[in-house]
Amino acid sequence: MTHVVDDAVETGPLSAQAVAAALDGDLDTASVLADQAILDGDRRGAEVAAAVLAQRGMLADSVTLYRWAESVDGVRSGFVVAALLGVGDLAQAREQLAAFDDSVRTPTSLSTVESLVAHAVTESVTGSAVAALSQLVQAAAVLEPHAGKVLLPDTPSALACLVALHLGQLDMAESAVGDDSMRHALLRAWISLQRGDLAAADVPGQCARPRDELFAAAIEIGVARRRSDLAGLLDAWPRARDAVIAHPVDLFVLQPVGEIAVAAARLHEDEWLAPRLAEADDLLSRLGRPALWSVPLHWFALQAAVASESPSTAARHAAALSTMARSSRYAAALAGCARAWLRVLAGDVQVEQVVAAARELRAVGLGWDGARLAGQAAIRTADRNEMTTLLTCARALHGVPHSAEESPAPQLSAREIEVAELLVGGMTYKQIGERLFISAKTVEHHVARIRQRLGSASRRELLARLRALVNGQ
């Protein structure tokens, strides 16, 4: 249920005070006040506590409190439907939705929001993702006059953003979250990360709410991964690990969990994510593996398999993506890229397939992922013409000019640019020499000249500068 704060009333029922504290961002005080209200038999206190727990990411406990509130006077909650689906209890969610629809409610705008959210989240699991997105956008519009005065488990805008993200509609996701709340700011940063706009993917040092902290930690480590910054990954890992431990897996955090799983694979810390990924798989299984929510997690799992060079695991997730390819253009793009990755991992680089898959990823907003596929394919091909084509594709997906006059590094020679691209791709001097048919010593001399021309004092600084030049970041 929902409650509106009367700004003129500073004191009153404990549940009202709890709402005011929660809206001010003080969840600890809100929890204490709500607990006191519950002990007094105030069902509104339970609803407040349920919303606070949901904001903390504790959906299972939130369901328990909503259930207790219902037991007091029999009034059904629509928000418990979303919470039940969030923890994977489809049968109970359907039963709750039916009872909610049959119940008598005061026809306010807030009860309309509650109904729209309940039906939208259900639709996202069992029906049309587009219909779900439409209902959530409607709910956000209805709620707009009450902005800042209503305590909810999550905003319809944030849920609309998540559905749009899972559809690969990044522009639509961004338009859904426009206020200055931490929740919305982190979602905007997450969208920037997916686009590869790393400068805009800024996060605070620490977030009080576990759900916010999980997104923030995933963004921080995701930025380091996209910059191929191993030191940055190592620095960000403890925060990401702790955030995963602190937050139970639910339907609405699968993407940040997936991002952290990729970083864990890169750092050989997979054991920290294995239990959470198993929980996520079980949750999706209990919901009937809805394509909307399953596709991105399979994509991240495939990326983790690529990072750990595990072709068999990558093949399993590629197969899962293929079965869901018809659910959306986004799913089809990821499935096509997954097939290309399998060939690349096997050393069978099909240039046309890679370029097509990479461009399709760019079309659904994942230009960085497309560029990475093309760049890694370039490293694995022995044909210099194919390598040039793939590196050109990678630069184009990063928005870097192709022509010699607009070279990504005009102060470097053509050969130095080739060396720089392969060095950024992760190749050793020996591997670069074999690819370019020159000695490792010659490669070393090229790198020394590049470092001198760019004025880089250390290898780490050199690599950072080269990534900026080669990847257009």
KESEDO-397310 format. One line per field, with one value per residue (C-alpha): residue number from 0; residue in three letters; x, y, z. Coordinates in steps of 0.25 Angstrom, whole numbers, plus 5000, padded with zeros to 4 digits. Layout:
BEGIN
k	NUM/...
r	ALA/...
px	X/...
py	Y/...
pz	Z/...
This chain:
BEGIN
k	0/1/2/3/4/5/6/7/8/9/10/11/12/13/14/15/16/17/18/19/20/21/22/23/24/25/26/27/28/29/30/31/32/33/34/35/36/37/38/39/40/41/42/43/44/45/46/47/48/49/50/51/52/53/54/55/56/57/58/59/60/61/62/63/64/65/66/67/68/69/70/71/72/73/74/75/76/77/78/79/80/81/82/83/84/85/86/87/88/89/90/91/92/93/94/95/96/97/98/99/100/101/102/103/104/105/106/107/108/109/110/111/112/113/114/115/116/117/118/119/120/121/122/123/124/125/126/127/128/129/130/131/132/133/134/135/136/137/138/139/140/141/142/143/144/145/146/147/148/149/150/151/152/153/154/155/156/157/158/159/160/161/162/163/164/165/166/167/168/169/170/171/172/173/174/175/176/177/178/179/180/181/182/183/184/185/186/187/188/189/190/191/192/193/194/195/196/197/198/199/200/201/202/203/204/205/206/207/208/209/210/211/212/213/214/215/216/217/218/219/220/221/222/223/224/225/226/227/228/229/230/231/232/233/234/235/236/237/238/239/240/241/242/243/244/245/246/247/248/249/250/251/252/253/254/255/256/257/258/259/260/261/262/263/264/265/266/267/268/269/270/271/272/273/274/275/276/277/278/279/280/281/282/283/284/285/286/287/288/289/290/291/292/293/294/295/296/297/298/299/300/301/302/303/304/305/306/307/308/309/310/311/312/313/314/315/316/317/318/319/320/321/322/323/324/325/326/327/328/329/330/331/332/333/334/335/336/337/338/339/340/341/342/343/344/345/346/347/348/349/350/351/352/353/354/355/356/357/358/359/360/361/362/363/364/365/366/367/368/369/370/371/372/373/374/375/376/377/378/379/380/381/382/383/384/385/386/387/388/389/390/391/392/393/394/395/396/397/398/399/400/401/402/403/404/405/406/407/408/409/410/411/412/413/414/415/416/417/418/419/420/421/422/423/424/425/426/427/428/429/430/431/432/433/434/435/436/437/438/439/440/441/442/443/444/445/446/447/448/449/450/451/452/453/454/455/456/457/458/459/460/461/462/463/464/465/466/467/468/469/470/471/472
r	MET/THR/HIS/VAL/VAL/ASP/ASP/ALA/VAL/GLU/THR/GLY/PRO/LEU/SER/ALA/GLN/ALA/VAL/ALA/ALA/ALA/LEU/ASP/GLY/ASP/LEU/ASP/THR/ALA/SER/VAL/LEU/ALA/ASP/GLN/ALA/ILE/LEU/ASP/GLY/ASP/ARG/ARG/GLY/ALA/GLU/VAL/ALA/ALA/ALA/VAL/LEU/ALA/GLN/ARG/GLY/MET/LEU/ALA/ASP/SER/VAL/THR/LEU/TYR/ARG/TRP/ALA/GLU/SER/VAL/ASP/GLY/VAL/ARG/SER/GLY/PHE/VAL/VAL/ALA/ALA/LEU/LEU/GLY/VAL/GLY/ASP/LEU/ALA/GLN/ALA/ARG/GLU/GLN/LEU/ALA/ALA/PHE/ASP/ASP/SER/VAL/ARG/THR/PRO/THR/SER/LEU/SER/THR/VAL/GLU/SER/LEU/VAL/ALA/HIS/ALA/VAL/THR/GLU/SER/VAL/THR/GLY/SER/ALA/VAL/ALA/ALA/LEU/SER/GLN/LEU/VAL/GLN/ALA/ALA/ALA/VAL/LEU/GLU/PRO/HIS/ALA/GLY/LYS/VAL/LEU/LEU/PRO/ASP/THR/PRO/SER/ALA/LEU/ALA/CYS/LEU/VAL/ALA/LEU/HIS/LEU/GLY/GLN/LEU/ASP/MET/ALA/GLU/SER/ALA/VAL/GLY/ASP/ASP/SER/MET/ARG/HIS/ALA/LEU/LEU/ARG/ALA/TRP/ILE/SER/LEU/GLN/ARG/GLY/ASP/LEU/ALA/ALA/ALA/ASP/VAL/PRO/GLY/GLN/CYS/ALA/ARG/PRO/ARG/ASP/GLU/LEU/PHE/ALA/ALA/ALA/ILE/GLU/ILE/GLY/VAL/ALA/ARG/ARG/ARG/SER/ASP/LEU/ALA/GLY/LEU/LEU/ASP/ALA/TRP/PRO/ARG/ALA/ARG/ASP/ALA/VAL/ILE/ALA/HIS/PRO/VAL/ASP/LEU/PHE/VAL/LEU/GLN/PRO/VAL/GLY/GLU/ILE/ALA/VAL/ALA/ALA/ALA/ARG/LEU/HIS/GLU/ASP/GLU/TRP/LEU/ALA/PRO/ARG/LEU/ALA/GLU/ALA/ASP/ASP/LEU/LEU/SER/ARG/LEU/GLY/ARG/PRO/ALA/LEU/TRP/SER/VAL/PRO/LEU/HIS/TRP/PHE/ALA/LEU/GLN/ALA/ALA/VAL/ALA/SER/GLU/SER/PRO/SER/THR/ALA/ALA/ARG/HIS/ALA/ALA/ALA/LEU/SER/THR/MET/ALA/ARG/SER/SER/ARG/TYR/ALA/ALA/ALA/LEU/ALA/GLY/CYS/ALA/ARG/ALA/TRP/LEU/ARG/VAL/LEU/ALA/GLY/ASP/VAL/GLN/VAL/GLU/GLN/VAL/VAL/ALA/ALA/ALA/ARG/GLU/LEU/ARG/ALA/VAL/GLY/LEU/GLY/TRP/ASP/GLY/ALA/ARG/LEU/ALA/GLY/GLN/ALA/ALA/ILE/ARG/THR/ALA/ASP/ARG/ASN/GLU/MET/THR/THR/LEU/LEU/THR/CYS/ALA/ARG/ALA/LEU/HIS/GLY/VAL/PRO/HIS/SER/ALA/GLU/GLU/SER/PRO/ALA/PRO/GLN/LEU/SER/ALA/ARG/GLU/ILE/GLU/VAL/ALA/GLU/LEU/LEU/VAL/GLY/GLY/MET/THR/TYR/LYS/GLN/ILE/GLY/GLU/ARG/LEU/PHE/ILE/SER/ALA/LYS/THR/VAL/GLU/HIS/HIS/VAL/ALA/ARG/ILE/ARG/GLN/ARG/LEU/GLY/SER/ALA/SER/ARG/ARG/GLU/LEU/LEU/ALA/ARG/LEU/ARG/ALA/LEU/VAL/ASN/GLY/GLN
px	5000/5004/5004/5005/5013/5006/5017/5010/5010/5023/5017/5006/5005/5018/5015/5014/5027/5033/5029/5034/5048/5048/5045/5056/5066/5067/5064/5069/5060/5049/5051/5051/5038/5031/5035/5029/5016/5015/5016/5005/4997/4997/4997/5002/5015/5017/5014/5025/5035/5032/5035/5048/5052/5049/5058/5069/5067/5061/5049/5046/5045/5037/5027/5026/5022/5012/5006/5005/4998/4988/4985/4981/4969/4969/4973/4981/4994/4998/5012/5014/5012/5024/5032/5027/5032/5045/5048/5043/5029/5021/5009/5007/5009/4997/4989/4992/4989/4975/4971/4976/4968/4955/4957/4950/4959/4957/4959/4970/4982/4991/4983/4983/4999/4998/4990/4998/5011/5005/5000/5013/5023/5014/5013/5028/5029/5017/5013/5018/5030/5025/5012/5019/5027/5015/5008/5020/5021/5006/5008/5020/5011/5000/5010/5017/5008/5011/5026/5034/5022/5019/5027/5028/5036/5042/5037/5030/5040/5052/5044/5041/5056/5059/5049/5055/5069/5065/5059/5072/5064/5075/5069/5055/5062/5069/5056/5049/5058/5059/5059/5071/5069/5081/5073/5071/5085/5091/5081/5086/5100/5097/5092/5104/5113/5105/5107/5122/5121/5130/5132/5117/5117/5121/5117/5118/5129/5119/5104/5096/5085/5090/5082/5089/5102/5101/5098/5110/5120/5116/5117/5131/5137/5130/5137/5150/5147/5144/5156/5164/5170/5175/5179/5166/5159/5167/5164/5149/5148/5146/5135/5128/5130/5124/5112/5109/5110/5101/5090/5081/5079/5065/5059/5063/5078/5082/5089/5099/5101/5104/5114/5121/5122/5129/5140/5141/5144/5154/5161/5159/5150/5139/5136/5130/5119/5116/5106/5099/5098/5092/5082/5079/5078/5068/5060/5058/5055/5044/5038/5038/5051/5044/5052/5052/5059/5068/5074/5084/5088/5092/5099/5108/5110/5115/5125/5130/5132/5140/5148/5152/5153/5143/5137/5128/5121/5121/5114/5103/5100/5100/5090/5081/5082/5078/5066/5061/5066/5052/5047/5053/5063/5072/5072/5075/5087/5092/5090/5097/5109/5109/5110/5122/5129/5128/5136/5146/5149/5151/5161/5151/5149/5139/5140/5127/5120/5128/5126/5111/5109/5118/5109/5096/5101/5104/5090/5084/5093/5105/5116/5127/5123/5123/5136/5142/5137/5143/5156/5158/5155/5166/5176/5172/5173/5186/5182/5187/5175/5165/5172/5171/5157/5153/5161/5155/5141/5145/5150/5137/5128/5136/5133/5147/5150/5156/5163/5178/5176/5167/5175/5173/5187/5192/5205/5209/5213/5204/5213/5213/5198/5197/5206/5198/5185/5190/5197/5184/5177/5186/5196/5211/5223/5225/5211/5211/5224/5218/5206/5213/5225/5235/5244/5240/5252/5247/5233/5240/5247/5233/5227/5239/5237/5222/5224/5234/5224/5213/5221/5217/5225/5220/5215/5201/5201/5205/5194/5183/5187/5187/5173/5168/5175/5171/5157/5153/5150
py	5000/5015/5026/5041/5050/5063/5072/5081/5070/5068/5058/5047/5032/5025/5019/5033/5037/5025/5029/5043/5037/5028/5039/5047/5035/5031/5016/5012/5022/5018/5003/5006/5014/5004/4993/5001/5003/4988/4985/4994/4986/4997/4990/5003/5001/4987/4993/5004/4993/4985/4996/5000/4985/4985/4997/4990/4978/4969/4965/4952/4959/4970/4959/4954/4968/4971/4957/4961/4975/4967/4958/4970/4974/4966/4977/4972/4978/4980/4983/4969/4963/4970/4965/4951/4951/4957/4945/4935/4931/4931/4923/4932/4944/4940/4936/4950/4957/4950/4953/4968/4970/4964/4973/4986/4998/5013/5018/5027/5031/5023/5011/5012/5012/5000/4992/4996/4992/4978/4975/4981/4972/4960/4963/4964/4950/4943/4952/4963/4972/4983/4983/4983/4995/5002/5000/5004/5017/5020/5017/5027/5038/5035/5036/5049/5059/5051/5051/5052/5049/5034/5023/5011/4998/5003/5014/5011/5019/5010/4998/5003/5006/4992/4986/4995/4991/4977/4980/4987/5000/5009/5023/5019/5014/5027/5035/5027/5032/5047/5051/5053/5041/5032/5020/5028/5034/5020/5015/5026/5023/5008/5012/5020/5008/4999/5009/5010/5025/5022/5037/5038/5025/5032/5026/5030/5025/5017/5015/5013/5004/4990/4991/5004/4999/4987/4995/5005/4994/4987/5001/5003/4990/4990/5003/4997/4985/4993/5001/4988/4993/4981/4990/4997/4983/4979/4992/4991/4976/4976/4986/4978/4965/4971/4977/4963/4956/4967/4967/4954/4951/4956/4958/4973/4972/4961/4971/4976/4962/4958/4970/4966/4951/4955/4963/4951/4942/4952/4952/4937/4940/4932/4924/4937/4938/4923/4923/4935/4931/4918/4925/4934/4921/4915/4928/4929/4914/4915/4927/4918/4925/4938/4943/4957/4955/4943/4948/4959/4949/4938/4949/4953/4938/4936/4948/4942/4929/4937/4944/4930/4924/4913/4909/4899/4908/4919/4909/4906/4921/4923/4912/4918/4931/4925/4919/4933/4940/4943/4950/4963/4970/4971/4956/4953/4963/4956/4942/4946/4951/4939/4930/4939/4938/4923/4923/4933/4925/4913/4921/4921/4936/4938/4953/4956/4949/4956/4970/4967/4963/4975/4985/4979/4980/4995/4996/4992/5001/4992/4998/4995/4980/4980/4987/4977/4965/4971/4974/4960/4954/4963/4957/4943/4944/4941/4949/4963/4968/4962/4968/4981/4980/4976/4987/4997/4991/4992/5007/5010/5004/5013/5025/5027/5032/5022/5030/5032/5047/5045/5034/5030/5034/5044/5046/5031/5024/5013/5002/5008/5009/4994/4991/5000/4993/4979/4983/4989/4976/4969/4962/4960/4966/4952/4950/4964/4961/4948/4955/4966/4957/4965/4961/4963/4973/4981/4982/4986/4998/5002/5002/5010/5021/5021/5023/5035/5041/5041/5045/5033/5031/5017/5005/5007/5021/5017/5007/5017/5027/5016/5011/5025/5026/5013/5011/5025/5026
pz	5000/4999/5009/5006/5016/5021/5022/5032/5042/5049/5059/5059/5058/5058/5044/5039/5045/5039/5025/5027/5032/5020/5010/5016/5013/5027/5026/5040/5047/5038/5042/5057/5056/5047/5057/5069/5060/5057/5072/5074/5064/5053/5040/5033/5041/5034/5021/5023/5028/5016/5007/5014/5013/4998/4997/5004/4995/5005/4997/5004/5017/5010/5006/5020/5026/5015/5018/5033/5029/5021/5033/5041/5033/5020/5011/4999/4994/4980/4983/4989/4975/4970/4982/4981/4966/4970/4979/4968/4975/4962/4968/4980/4971/4962/4974/4981/4968/4966/4981/4979/4966/4974/4986/4988/4988/4989/4975/4977/4967/4977/4976/4961/4962/4971/4961/4949/4956/4960/4946/4939/4947/4945/4930/4929/4934/4928/4916/4907/4912/4903/4910/4924/4920/4915/4929/4937/4929/4931/4946/4946/4940/4950/4961/4957/4964/4977/4975/4988/4996/4994/5000/4991/4990/4977/4967/4955/4947/4952/4949/4935/4933/4937/4927/4916/4920/4918/4905/4900/4899/4906/4901/4907/4920/4921/4919/4930/4941/4942/4957/4966/4975/4977/4971/4958/4957/4958/4948/4938/4941/4938/4925/4922/4925/4916/4905/4907/4912/4923/4927/4930/4938/4951/4965/4979/4988/4997/4997/5010/5003/4999/4986/4982/4987/4978/4966/4969/4971/4958/4951/4957/4953/4940/4936/4940/4932/4919/4921/4922/4935/4943/4954/4955/4954/4966/4974/4971/4974/4989/4988/4978/4985/4998/4991/4985/4999/5005/4995/4993/4978/4973/4959/4959/4961/4951/4942/4953/4958/4944/4942/4955/4951/4938/4946/4956/4944/4939/4953/4955/4967/4962/4975/4981/4970/4968/4979/4974/4960/4964/4972/4960/4951/4961/4962/4947/4946/4956/4948/4935/4930/4924/4913/4917/4930/4926/4913/4920/4930/4920/4912/4924/4927/4913/4915/4928/4920/4910/4921/4927/4913/4916/4902/4908/4917/4907/4897/4908/4910/4894/4893/4903/4896/4883/4889/4893/4880/4875/4888/4884/4875/4887/4889/4875/4875/4887/4881/4868/4876/4884/4872/4867/4880/4880/4866/4871/4883/4874/4866/4854/4851/4841/4838/4832/4843/4854/4847/4845/4860/4865/4857/4862/4876/4873/4868/4881/4889/4892/4884/4894/4894/4878/4878/4888/4879/4867/4874/4880/4866/4860/4871/4867/4852/4845/4832/4832/4823/4832/4844/4838/4834/4849/4855/4846/4850/4865/4863/4856/4867/4877/4868/4864/4849/4839/4829/4830/4831/4843/4850/4864/4867/4857/4864/4862/4849/4843/4848/4862/4861/4858/4870/4879/4875/4877/4891/4896/4891/4901/4893/4897/4890/4884/4880/4873/4866/4861/4856/4849/4844/4852/4864/4878/4880/4869/4875/4888/4880/4875/4888/4894/4883/4885/4900/4897/4887/4896/4908/4917/4929/4932/4925/4932/4927/4913/4913/4918/4907/4896/4900/4899/4885/4880/4886/4885/4900
